[in-house]
């Protein structure tokens, strides 16, 4: 296995050719990045840096692109642990084959320096702002709730507003009325349970933020289209958690650069299988009943064995057989 992994990682070009079968056709790019911890002294990409858990450890970076229509993991690339997200993007776009890309990132990606680098590379972007951003004109939130500027998204009423900022950029403000009620309810409970930290004065101060978020973009579409494009990231968040939680690769024990690349490609294939299981459960409307881990653990324990020259199904527990029935899976 060690030889296989090294051989896989020795030549990245066939890996890129495989990934280009999925990437490159759609201008939208859902992007995510994470850090992976390694204590190997032999990996040249490992540098001391801040992890996603805000700890200071030896890490390397993993950048991922996803297809926006179905969230299929399309492309990955490893980078040194001391590189910032935006400096990785331009090289990754060039290698992956994406044309005229629209980068949809997360809140942690925004900074004036990152925006400048994206614009210097002639890249379009949609990036959410943190609630304490000075770019957000919070006084506008008061008027938005009574405005006619609204649209429906997944049976939720979304209020919106927008204004231009220097450099041909635009800020879009949104209030999700369902989220607003949920946050208001949550704060009210906190006032009752923790009155030493939460009170009515702070409630009035925070209430403007309830249900709100803001986006900065240089793509001047209408507010609803920008919102829908950004919301396509929601599926990515769930799938990217699979990289660490299901596949268990938040740490690596590889001791060679080639082995690391080969190990990551195998993880990439596993993540694509993980994604297909997710889509299968979603199509069957059974995500609330079975997790991806359930699917794997139940099925891996179902076996056929040869008894007297005949293949027979080993006895299985009721939960396994119930899942097979729910998913319309038959074992020949």
C-alpha positions as CSV (number, residue, x, y, z in Angstrom):
1,X,0.0,0.0,0.0
2,X,2.9,2.4,0.8
3,X,4.3,1.8,-2.7
4,X,0.9,2.3,-4.3
5,X,0.3,5.6,-2.5
6,X,3.7,6.9,-3.5
7,X,3.3,5.9,-7.1
8,X,-0.1,7.6,-7.3
9,X,1.4,10.9,-5.9
10,X,4.6,10.9,-7.9
11,X,2.8,12.2,-11.0
12,X,0.0,14.7,-10.5
13,X,-0.9,15.2,-14.2
14,X,-3.1,12.0,-14.4
15,X,-4.8,13.2,-11.2
16,X,-5.5,16.6,-12.8
17,X,-6.7,14.9,-16.0
18,X,-9.2,12.9,-14.0
19,X,-10.5,15.9,-12.1
20,X,-10.9,18.0,-15.3
21,X,-13.6,15.6,-16.3
22,X,-15.8,17.2,-13.7
23,X,-14.4,20.7,-13.3
24,X,-14.0,23.5,-15.8
25,X,-17.4,23.6,-17.5
26,X,-19.3,25.8,-15.1
27,X,-18.2,29.4,-14.4
28,X,-19.4,29.2,-10.7
29,X,-16.8,27.8,-8.2
30,X,-17.8,26.9,-4.7
31,X,-14.6,27.1,-2.8
32,X,-13.5,25.8,0.6
33,X,-10.2,25.5,2.3
34,X,-9.0,23.8,5.5
35,X,-5.7,23.1,7.3
36,X,-4.5,19.5,8.1
37,X,-2.1,18.8,10.9
38,X,1.1,16.8,10.4
39,X,4.1,16.3,12.6
40,X,6.2,14.8,9.9
41,X,9.6,16.5,9.4
42,X,9.9,15.2,5.9
43,X,6.9,16.9,4.3
44,X,8.0,20.1,2.7
45,X,4.5,21.7,2.7
46,X,4.2,21.5,6.5
47,X,4.6,25.0,8.1
48,X,3.7,26.3,11.5
49,X,0.4,28.1,11.3
50,X,-3.1,28.7,12.7
51,X,-5.5,25.8,12.2
52,X,-9.3,26.2,11.6
53,X,-9.7,25.4,15.3
54,X,-7.4,28.5,16.1
55,X,-4.6,26.4,17.4
56,X,-0.9,26.9,16.4
57,X,0.4,23.7,14.9
58,X,2.4,22.3,12.0
59,X,-0.1,22.3,9.1
60,X,-0.5,22.2,5.3
61,X,-3.5,23.6,3.4
62,X,-6.1,21.9,1.4
63,X,-8.1,23.9,-1.2
64,X,-11.3,22.4,-2.7
65,X,-13.6,23.4,-5.6
66,X,-17.1,22.0,-5.8
67,X,-19.6,21.9,-8.7
68,X,-22.5,24.4,-7.9
69,X,-25.3,22.3,-9.4
70,X,-24.8,19.1,-7.4
71,X,-21.9,19.9,-4.9
72,X,-19.8,17.2,-6.4
73,X,-16.1,17.5,-5.1
74,X,-14.4,18.5,-8.4
75,X,-10.9,19.5,-7.7
76,X,-8.3,19.8,-4.9
77,X,-4.8,21.0,-4.4
78,X,-2.4,21.0,-1.5
79,X,-0.5,24.1,-0.5
80,X,2.1,25.1,2.0
81,X,0.7,25.8,5.5
82,X,1.8,29.4,5.6
83,X,-0.1,30.5,2.4
84,X,-3.3,32.4,2.6
85,X,-6.5,31.2,0.8
86,X,-6.5,33.8,-1.9
87,X,-2.9,33.2,-3.0
88,X,-3.8,29.6,-3.6
89,X,-6.9,30.4,-5.7
90,X,-5.3,31.7,-8.9
91,X,-2.9,28.8,-9.4
92,X,-5.7,26.3,-8.6
93,X,-8.0,27.9,-11.1
94,X,-5.3,27.8,-13.8
95,X,-4.7,24.1,-13.2
96,X,-8.3,23.1,-12.8
97,X,-9.4,24.6,-16.1
98,X,-12.2,26.8,-14.8
99,X,-12.9,29.8,-17.0
100,X,-14.3,33.2,-16.0
101,X,-14.8,31.8,-12.5
102,X,-17.1,33.3,-9.9
103,X,-15.6,32.6,-6.5
104,X,-18.2,31.9,-3.7
105,X,-16.3,31.9,-0.4
106,X,-17.0,31.9,3.3
107,X,-16.9,34.7,5.9
108,X,-13.3,33.9,6.9
109,X,-12.1,34.7,3.4
110,X,-12.9,38.4,3.4
111,X,-10.2,41.0,3.9
112,X,-9.3,44.1,1.9
113,X,-6.1,42.4,0.8
114,X,-7.9,39.3,-0.4
115,X,-10.4,41.4,-2.4
116,X,-7.5,43.3,-4.0
117,X,-5.8,40.1,-5.0
118,X,-9.0,38.7,-6.5
119,X,-9.6,41.8,-8.5
120,X,-6.0,42.0,-9.7
121,X,-6.6,38.5,-11.0
122,X,-9.8,39.6,-12.8
123,X,-11.9,37.2,-10.7
124,X,-15.5,37.7,-9.8
125,X,-16.5,36.9,-6.2
126,X,-19.4,36.7,-3.7
127,X,-18.2,36.9,-0.1
128,X,-20.2,37.2,3.1
129,X,-19.2,39.9,5.6
130,X,-19.0,39.4,9.3
131,X,-21.7,41.1,11.3
132,X,-19.2,43.6,12.8
133,X,-17.9,44.7,9.5
134,X,-17.7,48.5,9.1
135,X,-18.9,48.2,5.5
136,X,-22.4,47.3,6.8
137,X,-24.8,50.2,7.1
138,X,-26.8,48.8,9.9
139,X,-29.3,51.6,10.0
140,X,-30.7,50.2,6.7
141,X,-31.9,47.1,8.5
142,X,-34.6,49.1,10.3
143,X,-36.3,50.1,7.0
144,X,-35.8,46.7,5.3
145,X,-38.5,44.9,7.3
146,X,-41.2,47.4,6.1
147,X,-39.8,47.5,2.5
148,X,-41.5,45.9,-0.5
149,X,-38.0,44.6,-1.5
150,X,-38.6,40.9,-0.7
151,X,-38.5,37.5,-2.4
152,X,-39.3,33.9,-1.4
153,X,-36.5,31.4,-0.9
154,X,-37.4,27.8,0.3
155,X,-40.7,29.1,1.7
156,X,-38.8,31.9,3.7
157,X,-39.4,35.6,3.2
158,X,-36.1,37.3,2.5
159,X,-35.9,41.1,2.7
160,X,-33.1,42.8,0.9
161,X,-31.4,46.1,0.3
162,X,-28.2,47.1,-1.6
163,X,-25.7,50.0,-2.1
164,X,-22.6,50.6,-4.0
165,X,-19.1,50.9,-2.5
166,X,-15.9,52.3,-4.2
167,X,-14.2,50.1,-6.8
168,X,-17.4,49.0,-8.7
169,X,-18.4,46.7,-5.8
170,X,-21.8,46.3,-4.1
171,X,-23.0,45.4,-0.7
172,X,-26.2,43.4,-0.5
173,X,-28.1,43.3,2.9
174,X,-30.5,40.5,3.7
175,X,-32.9,39.6,6.5
176,X,-34.3,36.1,6.8
177,X,-37.5,36.5,8.7
178,X,-37.5,32.9,9.9
179,X,-33.9,33.2,11.2
180,X,-34.8,36.6,12.7
181,X,-37.5,35.0,14.9
182,X,-35.3,32.1,15.8
183,X,-32.5,34.4,17.0
184,X,-34.9,36.6,18.9
185,X,-36.4,33.6,20.6
186,X,-32.9,32.3,21.5
187,X,-31.8,35.6,23.0
188,X,-35.0,35.8,25.1
189,X,-34.2,32.4,26.5
190,X,-30.7,33.5,27.3
191,X,-32.0,36.5,29.2
192,X,-34.1,34.2,31.4
193,X,-31.3,31.6,31.9
194,X,-28.3,33.9,32.1
195,X,-29.5,37.4,33.2
196,X,-26.0,38.3,34.3
197,X,-24.9,38.3,30.6
198,X,-28.1,39.1,28.7
199,X,-30.6,41.9,29.3
200,X,-33.2,44.1,27.6
201,X,-30.7,46.8,26.8
202,X,-28.4,44.4,25.0
203,X,-31.4,42.8,23.4
204,X,-32.3,46.2,21.8
205,X,-28.7,46.6,20.6
206,X,-28.5,43.2,19.1
207,X,-32.0,43.0,17.6
208,X,-31.0,44.9,14.5
209,X,-28.7,42.0,13.6
210,X,-31.3,39.2,14.1
211,X,-31.7,37.3,10.9
212,X,-29.4,39.5,9.0
213,X,-26.3,39.0,6.9
214,X,-24.4,40.9,4.2
215,X,-22.5,40.1,1.1
216,X,-19.9,42.0,-0.9
217,X,-19.5,41.3,-4.6
218,X,-18.2,42.7,-7.8
219,X,-20.8,40.8,-9.8
220,X,-23.7,43.2,-10.2
221,X,-26.6,40.8,-10.5
222,X,-29.9,41.3,-8.9
223,X,-30.2,40.7,-5.1
224,X,-32.1,37.4,-5.5
225,X,-29.6,35.9,-7.9
226,X,-26.7,36.8,-5.6
227,X,-28.5,35.3,-2.6
228,X,-29.2,32.1,-4.5
229,X,-25.6,31.8,-5.7
230,X,-24.3,32.3,-2.1
231,X,-26.8,29.8,-0.6
232,X,-25.5,27.1,-2.9
233,X,-22.6,27.0,-0.4
234,X,-24.8,25.3,2.2
235,X,-24.4,21.9,0.6
236,X,-20.6,22.4,0.5
237,X,-20.4,23.0,4.3
238,X,-22.0,19.7,5.0
239,X,-19.8,17.8,2.5
240,X,-16.6,19.4,3.5
241,X,-17.2,18.3,7.1
242,X,-17.1,14.8,5.6
243,X,-13.4,15.3,4.8
244,X,-12.7,15.4,8.5
245,X,-15.6,13.7,10.3
246,X,-16.3,10.8,8.0
247,X,-13.0,10.2,6.3
248,X,-11.0,11.2,9.4
249,X,-8.2,13.0,7.6
250,X,-7.9,16.1,9.8
251,X,-4.5,14.5,10.6
252,X,-2.1,12.7,8.3
253,X,0.7,10.3,9.1
254,X,2.4,10.4,5.7
255,X,6.1,10.9,5.8
256,X,6.8,11.7,2.1
257,X,5.6,14.4,-0.3
258,X,4.6,11.9,-3.0
259,X,2.8,9.7,-0.4
260,X,0.9,12.7,0.8
261,X,-0.3,13.5,-2.7
262,X,-1.3,9.9,-3.3
263,X,-3.1,9.7,0.1
264,X,-5.0,12.9,-0.7
265,X,-6.1,11.6,-4.1
266,X,-7.5,8.4,-2.4
267,X,-9.3,10.7,0.0
268,X,-10.7,12.7,-2.9
269,X,-12.2,9.6,-4.4
270,X,-13.6,8.6,-1.1
271,X,-15.2,12.1,-0.7
272,X,-16.8,11.7,-4.1
273,X,-18.3,8.4,-2.9
274,X,-19.4,10.1,0.3
275,X,-21.1,12.7,-1.9
276,X,-22.9,10.1,-4.0
277,X,-24.2,8.4,-0.9
278,X,-25.5,11.8,0.3
279,X,-27.3,12.4,-2.9
280,X,-28.8,8.9,-2.9
281,X,-30.2,9.4,0.6
282,X,-31.4,12.8,-0.3
283,X,-33.2,11.5,-3.4
284,X,-34.9,8.9,-1.3
285,X,-35.8,11.6,1.3
286,X,-34.2,9.6,4.1
287,X,-31.5,12.0,5.3
288,X,-33.4,12.6,8.5
289,X,-33.6,8.9,9.1
290,X,-30.1,7.6,8.1
291,X,-26.8,9.3,8.2
292,X,-24.0,8.7,5.7
293,X,-22.1,6.8,8.5
294,X,-25.2,4.7,9.1
295,X,-25.3,3.8,5.4
296,X,-21.7,2.7,5.4
297,X,-21.7,0.9,8.7
298,X,-24.9,-1.0,8.1
299,X,-24.0,-2.1,4.6
300,X,-20.4,-3.1,5.3
301,X,-21.6,-5.7,7.8
302,X,-23.9,-7.4,5.2
303,X,-22.1,-10.3,3.7
304,X,-22.6,-13.2,1.4
305,X,-20.7,-16.4,2.2
306,X,-20.1,-19.6,0.3
307,X,-21.7,-22.6,2.1
308,X,-21.6,-26.0,0.3
309,X,-20.8,-24.4,-3.0
310,X,-23.7,-22.0,-2.7
311,X,-23.6,-18.3,-1.9
312,X,-26.0,-17.4,0.9
313,X,-26.7,-14.2,2.8
314,X,-25.4,-14.1,6.3
315,X,-28.0,-13.3,9.0
316,X,-28.4,-9.5,9.5
317,X,-29.9,-7.4,12.2
318,X,-33.3,-5.8,11.8
319,X,-31.8,-2.3,11.4
320,X,-29.8,-3.4,8.4
321,X,-32.7,-5.1,6.7
322,X,-35.0,-2.2,7.4
323,X,-32.5,0.2,5.7
324,X,-32.2,-2.0,2.7
325,X,-36.0,-2.0,2.4
326,X,-36.3,1.8,2.8
327,X,-33.7,2.4,0.2
328,X,-35.1,-0.2,-2.2
329,X,-31.8,-2.1,-2.3
330,X,-32.0,-5.8,-3.2
331,X,-29.1,-8.1,-2.8
332,X,-29.1,-10.8,-5.6
